[in-house]
Amino acid sequence: MKHTVHPLDKRFKIAHREALIGVVLVIINFIWWYGFAYGLGSDKVENYTYIFGFPAWFFYSCIAGFVVMVILVILTVKFLFKDVPFDEEEGDIK
């Protein structure tokens, strides 16, 4: 017997919300990267400051940005995402 899932199943609402959160994280990552890469990196090379041997624009945009995004993703998954059962019988969340 085939079970059809109602289009307004709560699992779809949760999935759409979590997809939107993922898109927001990508936008935050791009803004962070672009802001530091082109904000600090648009100066003359002679004026660059260095952190651990890397130009500051590279350190903040690529290295620190990666660390910040990993922390944001971990916090997002821990506090905003929900466990959703995918079994058809158990999927009827009320």
Wavefront OBJ file of the C-alpha trace (Angstrom):
o trace
v 0.000 0.000 0.000
v 1.395 3.335 -1.023
v 1.313 6.151 1.512
v 0.992 9.693 0.200
v 2.411 12.550 2.195
v 0.243 15.588 2.637
v 1.906 18.590 0.926
v 1.638 20.623 4.127
v 3.449 17.965 6.140
v 5.409 19.599 8.946
v 8.603 17.951 7.683
v 8.479 20.139 4.567
v 8.063 23.290 6.634
v 11.081 22.299 8.732
v 13.107 21.466 5.606
v 12.258 24.808 3.974
v 13.163 26.707 7.156
v 16.491 24.904 7.432
v 17.232 25.479 3.725
v 16.581 29.189 4.230
v 18.956 29.189 7.216
v 21.577 27.544 4.979
v 21.140 30.249 2.342
v 21.514 32.955 5.010
v 24.761 31.308 6.196
v 26.098 31.307 2.627
v 25.247 34.999 2.244
v 26.953 35.812 5.568
v 30.023 33.853 4.426
v 30.164 35.702 1.103
v 29.743 39.127 2.710
v 32.477 38.309 5.256
v 34.846 37.038 2.575
v 34.157 39.838 0.093
v 34.353 42.573 2.728
v 37.748 41.544 4.047
v 39.231 40.384 0.726
v 38.353 43.517 -1.196
v 38.184 45.915 1.734
v 41.648 45.215 3.102
v 43.082 43.773 -0.120
v 42.444 46.796 -2.302
v 45.398 48.743 -0.921
v 48.896 48.733 -2.416
v 50.977 45.684 -1.557
v 53.551 47.869 0.180
v 50.883 48.963 2.680
v 49.676 45.468 3.617
v 49.884 44.326 7.211
v 50.659 40.678 7.896
v 49.266 38.173 10.388
v 51.186 34.887 10.804
v 52.929 35.627 7.492
v 49.686 36.095 5.578
v 48.399 39.427 4.303
v 45.703 40.654 6.707
v 43.038 40.595 3.989
v 43.766 36.908 3.293
v 43.955 35.971 6.970
v 40.622 37.606 7.840
v 38.738 36.630 4.689
v 39.943 33.048 4.242
v 41.384 31.738 7.506
v 39.424 33.604 10.196
v 36.317 33.549 7.977
v 36.524 29.770 7.745
v 36.811 29.423 11.518
v 33.903 31.839 12.103
v 31.709 29.989 9.600
v 32.498 26.583 11.120
v 31.469 27.923 14.534
v 28.293 29.494 13.084
v 27.334 26.248 11.330
v 27.923 24.204 14.493
v 25.808 26.608 16.573
v 23.107 26.713 13.902
v 22.848 22.940 13.665
v 22.907 22.553 17.445
v 20.298 25.202 18.288
v 18.159 25.830 15.178
v 17.925 22.533 13.305
v 15.567 19.745 14.411
v 15.710 15.974 14.128
v 13.031 14.923 11.659
v 11.927 11.294 11.232
v 11.860 10.211 7.587
v 9.815 7.048 8.066
v 6.357 7.403 6.603
v 4.593 6.031 9.666
v 6.598 8.139 12.081
v 6.596 11.196 9.814
v 3.170 12.412 10.813
v 4.324 15.148 13.158
v 1.484 17.028 14.778
l 1 2 3 4 5 6 7 8 9 10 11 12 13 14 15 16 17 18 19 20 21 22 23 24 25 26 27 28 29 30 31 32 33 34 35 36 37 38 39 40 41 42 43 44 45 46 47 48 49 50 51 52 53 54 55 56 57 58 59 60 61 62 63 64 65 66 67 68 69 70 71 72 73 74 75 76 77 78 79 80 81 82 83 84 85 86 87 88 89 90 91 92 93 94
